[in-house]
Amino acid sequence: MSSVLSIRNLTKIYRRSHLGRVTATMGVKSINLEIARGEIMGLIGPNGAGKTTTLKLILGLLNPTEGEIYLMDKKLPDSSVIQKVGFLPEVPYFPKNFSVEEVLYFYGRLSGIPDSKVRARADEVLALVRMSHRKTRMVRECSKGMLQRLSLAQALIHDPELLIFDEPITGLDPVGLNEMREMIVTLNKSGKTILFSSHIISEVERIAHRVGVMEGGEMVQTLSSDQWKGRPGHLEEIFVQTIHSRGGLAV
């Protein structure tokens, strides 16, 4: 099975200068990860473990200090291949004076979709995220769950091959959480490769094919669903044991 994403020895050091003094903080250290086409990969870890930093490095929002990232066999940064990625941030933000459909028209055009096709594509993704009946609603009137679904629609508007989600289910009520879980699984069945981070390990356990455990900026363990399948709660047990064995605290 071919790799969609290959991360090799990825390191990010944050350097800050104040009053002539330079301080260095390790963001992530020597991350190695391969994600196969059609896979759902979850990242779990305590706060500050490096999950979001890793996602931002893949997206080109941060520059690595060391290491290489290959997306569909092309070394990043590469503007042509990054167009094949869709991103759902932890806290979505859209102009409050836009309607739901106007948000998608805007992002669709940014992605290079012709005006003649952008409305039809917006209707397609709105149907997929179950918001067709809300397309004229203003962003300022949307609930947390609606904004999360709109953010997912925005990530899908240009039909990317790889989807990257930062905490996609955090803060959702039980109905919204169930809907998001179902949409992630449906997208994967349609051929999308998915990389996501989450603190809700019980949901990661239900969705992911593999999981990377991060702590202190390092990828300390990679697990396959075979290691927890049919044993509800076992992934959390493995996670807690791993973090405690390194002297950290599970969050």
HELIX and SHEET records of a PDB file:
HELIX    1   1 LYS A   51  LEU A   59  1                                   9    
HELIX    2   2 SER A   79  ILE A   82  1                                   4    
HELIX    3   3 VAL A  100  LEU A  110  1                                  11    
HELIX    4   4 ASP A  115  LEU A  128  1                                  14    
HELIX    5   5 SER A  132  ARG A  134  5                                   3    
HELIX    6   6 VAL A  139  GLU A  141  5                                   3    
HELIX    7   7 LYS A  144  LEU A  156  1                                  13    
HELIX    8   8 PRO A  174  LYS A  189  1                                  16    
HELIX    9   9 ILE A  201  ILE A  207  1                                   7    
HELIX   10  10 SER A  225  GLN A  227  5                                   3    
HELIX   11  11 HIS A  234  SER A  245  1                                  12    
SHEET    1   A 4 ARG A  21  ALA A  36  0                                        
SHEET    2   A 4 SER A   3  HIS A  18 -1                                        
SHEET    3   A 4 GLU A  66  LEU A  71 -1                                        
SHEET    4   A 4 LYS A  74  LYS A  75 -1                                        
SHEET    1   B 6 VAL A  85  LEU A  88  0                                        
SHEET    2   B 6 LEU A 162  ASP A 166  1                                        
SHEET    3   B 6 THR A 193  SER A 197  1                                        
SHEET    4   B 6 ILE A  40  ILE A  44  1                                        
SHEET    5   B 6 ARG A 210  GLU A 215  1                                        
SHEET    6   B 6 GLU A 218  SER A 224 -1                                        
END                                                                             
